[in-house]
Structures are given as C-alpha cells and as structure tokens.
Amino acid sequence: MRLKKLTLLFLAMAVAANGGFLLAQQASPTPAAQVPAAAQPSPSVSQPDSADDAEPKLPPTDDPREIVRRAVEMDHHNFERAQKYTCTQREVTKELDKHGNAKSTDIKTYDVNYYFGEFYSRLVQKDDKPLSDSDQKKEDEKLEKFLSKRRKESDEDREKRAAKDRKDREESRAFARDVLNAYDFRMVGEERIDGTDTWVIEGIPRKDFKPTQPHADMLKKIKGRMWIEKKNYNWVKIEAEAFDTISFGLFLFRIHPGSRFVLETQHVNNELWAVKRLYINGGARIALLKNAAIEQEDIFSNFKKFSTSVTILPGVKEVPPNQQPPK
C-alpha cells in the first residue's frame, strides 16, 4: 500500500510538471481480464488519419513560451486520437533502500483498451509470467463486474459520467494554463531525437506565480526541460526535478527534493504522439512516518488502432461500439 501511494504522489508531480499530458495519455491501472470478443475493439492496420497534416499550419515562431503554448494545445488533440488505440504497458516498480538499492521489485503488464468511453487496463502478466488460474479468475470477475455495470447504466448516469469526464478535461486545460504562467521559458538549444528535430526549452519557476488550480502551487518547486518537435509542436521528451519539498494534504505527504521524472513519447501510425516511457525516481514521507523511496519505469508499446463502426438495431437508436455489450 505504501508503494502504491508513493507512485501516485510522484505521478501527481509528473502531471503538474507537464500540464496534464499524462492525464490524457496514461490509463489508470485498473486490472481487467480477457475481454470478450464482442466487447473488444478490433485492432486495425488501416491507414492513419494523417492528423499531423490535417492540423492548421501556424506561422513560424522562435518564442519559447509560444512554442510551449502550442505544445499544450496539441496535447488536447492527442487525447482524442489516443481513444482510438490499444497498447501494452509494462510497469516495473522498485522500493529502494537508503543506498538506492532495490529492496523489492514488482512487475506488472497490462493491455490498455478503451471501453464505454473510458480507458481500461487489463492485467495480463505478473513478473513477466502469465497469471495463475486463481488470479485470472479474479480478473475475469473484475471485468465482468465492470462490463455489467456499464451495460446496465442508465442514460442519466451515462450523461453524468460524460459530464464528469468533460469537467476533468476542462480542469486539465486550466492546469495547463497555470503551467504556462508558472514558468519563464528559455530556449537552450536544438536536438534531433530518433530522427525528429526538436527545440530544447528550459522552464524556470517564477517567484510571482499565483496558482488558480488545486496543487498547482507545487509548480514553484519543480524545474525542468522539454523537447518539442518542430513540425507540429508535440511533446517528444520532458525531464523535471523537484528542488524543494512538495507537500500534500496538510503535510501528510511529502515529496523530497531531488525527486525526478522523465517522460518520452513516440510517433505512432503517423498521427498519434503517445507515451513511450515514463521514469520516476524519488523519495517521500507518508503521514510523517518512515521515509521511503521508489523507482518506477513504465514502457508503452504495441500500439494498435482499432476500427470504429456503428451497429444499427431494428427500431432502436444507433449503438456505438464502446457501449455494445458482449454476447
């Protein structure tokens, strides 16, 4: 339980540093089991939507703040594209001793899908091995419970859930605006990463920053650099580090100075910039008890675009595929 809480704390720091990119790209690790064929999106090898080419061409700029602003806007477009993809997420989490050596290691692999209007992660391996029969049964039951709840969901409840999702996205955009206001951005160079030309921009916290969103005050204690591709202003890489103690919940949780994270993305199917690697390393104290430290690396791979279609039933309205129940 302690390790999980620490991971969530560092993810909160990561989200704060990059203005919501992870909220759009990373599914919450809700384990699930084998998805019935009728409920599972069908992976497609169809041609991409050429989303990059479809974006309106913006006038050239060398203003680092404007470049970051455009990257934030592209993040919102990527969220819509990500809903059309499945992928695999391998998560390696280590609890470290005071010398930085691993005391324990936990490895989990998920298949990430998009069902009923939300991301869903299906646990498929532990420690790089298939699940045991008992674990598989538990995951099957969790999945069936989830699907059953969604199938029985009323129109009113479905709209409430959709409204909450819209609110979360609006809050993410507001947080992104706080990020833009929290830093002075400085161009420090150019770099080619995996064949992509990028600007390298440093974010220097502003002392006069006044946050408008919950937890945005932590931005004053995070510094970092970002690599933004020149063609369409997408994030390619972000590095950030806490240089002061970050507190949550009236000092019940504290992230120590020196905690850092790295986010790397990949260009998928010539249309989606998706998370490739997330690395977190840092220390924290929970409820003013013993200090603990973690190192976590998530690798995202095997991205597949699934086909979208509409099933028309006699005498009833159209049923989108992400709301179709399994047979």
N, C-alpha and C positions, 0 to 999 in steps of 0.2 A: 504493500500500500504506500509506503514512504517513497519508493522508487517511482511509482506512478504519479504521485503528487509533484515530485521534483520535475518529472518530464513535462507535466502540464505548466509548471511555472516557467520553465525555460522556453516552452513554446509560446507562452504569453509574451515573453521578452522578444522572441523572434518576430512574432506578429507585430509588436509595437515598432520594431526597428524598420520593417519593410512596408508598413502601411496597409496591411491586410492581404498581401499576396497569398499567404498560407491559408487564410480563411477561404480563399477561392479555390485553391489547388489541392489542399490536403484533406482527405476524408477523415472523419473521426474514426478511431479504431474500434468499431463495433463488430465483433466477430460474428460471422454467419457461416452457414454450411452450404452444401451443394445446392445451387439454385435450380429448381425445376425448369426444364427446357422451355415451357410455355411462358415462364416469367422472366427468363434470362434474355437480355439483349443479344442479338445475333451479331458477332464480330463481322465487320465488313472490310474488304480490301478495295472498296470503291475509291474513285479519285477524290482528292481533297477538295474542299470548297474554295480553295485559293483565297482564303481570308486575308492573307497578308496583302495580296494585290488589290483586294476589294476595299481596303482601308483608304480613306481620303488622304491624298498627299498633302503634307503640311509644308509650309515654307521652311527652308533651311535655317538652323539656329545653332549658335555655339554657346548659348546661355545655359549654364548647368542647371539652374533652377527650372527653366522651361523644359529642358530635356527630362528632368525627373518628373515634372508635372505630366508630360506626355506619356511617360512610362506608367504612371499611376492609372491614367485613362486606359491604356492598353491592357492593364491588368483586369479591368472590368470586362473587356471584350473576351479575354481568355477564359473567364469564368463561364461564359455562355458556351464556349467551344468545349470546355472540359466535360460538360454534361453529356457529350456525345461519345465519350471514350471510357473504356475499361483499362485497367492496368494492374500490375503486380507491385506490391510494396513489401520489401524485406526490412524489418526493423531489428537492429541489434542494440540492446541497452545494457550498459555495464555500470555496476556500482563500484566506485573506486575507494581505495584506502588513502591514507594521508600522503602516501608516496606516489599516488597516481596509478597504482597497480589495481587490476580488476579483482574485486572480492567475489563477484558473481556476474554471470552473463546470461541474458535472456534473449533468445532469438525467436521471432515470430514472422511468419509470412502470410500476407493477405492477398486475396483477389478483390480489387476495388471496382464496384459497379455503381450504377445509378438507377434506382428503383423508386417508383411512386414519388418522383420529384425530389429525391434526396440521395446523397452518396451513401453507400453501404459497403462495409469491408467484411469480407468473408475469410475467416481464419482457415488456412489450408495446411500449414505446417508449424511445428514447434521444433526448435533446434535443428532446422533443415531436414526434418523427418516427417513423414505423413502422420496425421493424427491417429491416435489409438481409437479403437472401436467405441470406447466409452466417451472420449472427447468428441468424436464425430457425432455421436448420438446427441450430446448436449448441444452441439452447434446446429444440428438439424432441428432440434426443438426450439432453439432461439430464432432460427429463420422462420419456422412455421408460425411462431407467435407473432413475429414482425409482419409477415405477409397477411396473416389472418386479421390483425388489427387494421392494416391498411385497406384490405378488401371490404371490411365492414364499416369503414369510415364514412360518415355522413357527408353530404355536400357542405353543410355548415362547418363541420370540423375540418374538412379538407381546405376550405377557404381560410379558416383561422390559421392553419399551418402555413398556407401560402403567404398569408399576411405577415406572419412572424418571420418567414424567410425574407420577405421584401424589407421588413424592418431591419433585420440583421445586415442585409446588404447596404441599406442606407447608412447604418451606423458605421459599417466598414468604410464607406466613402467619406463619411465625416472624419473618421480617424485618419484616413489618408490625407485629408486637408490639414489636419493637425501636424502630420509628419512634414508636410511642405512648409509649414510655418515654424516648426521646431528647430530647423537647421539653416545654417548658411552653407550653401553648396559651392564647392570649389573644384574646377577641372584640374586633374593632376596628371592626365596623360591619355594615351590610346593603347589598346592591346587587342590582339587577334586571338580569340578563344575558339578552338575547334572549327576554324575556318570562318568565324564570324568577327567582323570588325566592330569593336566596341569603344565607347568613351568610358574612362575611369573617373568617377566623381566621388569626392570625399564629402561626408556630411559632418559639419561641426556644430554641436548643440549651441543654441542661442540662449544666453542668460535671461533675456527678457521674454522668453516664450511663455504664453499663458494658455494652458490646455483647455479644450472645450469638451473633451470626451473622457469617460472613466479610464483610469490608468494611463492616460496619455502623458501624465507628469513624469513617467519613467523615461520618456524620450530625452529629458535633460541629462540623463545618466548613461546614455548609450551613444557611442560613436561608431562610425563605420565607413565602408566604401562600397560602391555599387558599380557594376559593369553593365552598361546599357547598349544594346545593339543599335547600329547607326541607321539601318534600313527602315525599321518601323517602331523603334523606341521600346523594345521589350526588355524585361529583366533578363540578364544572362547569368549574373552571379552577384551575390551580396555577402559581405562579411561585416559582422558587428561585434562589439565588445562592451560589456558594462564596465565603466571606470569608477563607479561608486555603488554603494549598497542600494539595491532596489527593494522596497518593502511593499507587501500586500496585506490588506486586512488588519490594520492597526498593529503592524509589526509581527503578526502571527507567522508570516512567511517572509523570508529574506533571501535574495539572490546576491551572492558575494561579488565584489569587484574582480575583474579578470575573467568572468564567465563570458563565453563567446559562442557564436554560431556562424555557420557557413551555409548558404543556400545556392545551389546550382541548378540551372534549368536546361532543357533540351528542346530542340525544334522537332516536332512530331508531325509527320504527314504533310509537311509544308504549310501548316495552318495553325498549329497549337504550340505555344511555349509552355511546357509542363515541367513540374518539379522533377529533377533527376536525382538530386542528392540533398539531404538535409543533415548537417552535422552540428551537434550540440555538445559542449564540454564546459562544465562549471560546477560550482559549489553553492549550497544553500543551507539554510537553517529553517526547520519547520516547528512552529509553536514554541520557539525559544528553547528547543531541546537540542540534542546532539547534532552537530554539523554532518552533512552528507554531501557526496559529490557523485555526478554521473557523467557518462559519455554515451551519447546515442548517435547512431548513424542510420538513416533511412535511405534506401535506394529504391527508386521507382523505375520500372521497366515494363517491357512487353505491352506497350500501349496499342490498343486496337479500337478502331472506330466501329460502333455498332450501327446497323441500319435502323431507320425510323420509318414506321408505317402506321396506318390507321385501319383498324378493324371496324367495319360497319355492320351492326346487327339489325335485323328487320324490326322496324317500329321503335327503335331507341336511338339515342344520340351516339355520336362517334366516341369511341373509347381509345384514348392514346395508349401506346404500348406500355408506358411505365405505370399504367393503372390496370392493366389486364391481369386477372388472377390466373394462377397456374391451373391446368386441367387435372 
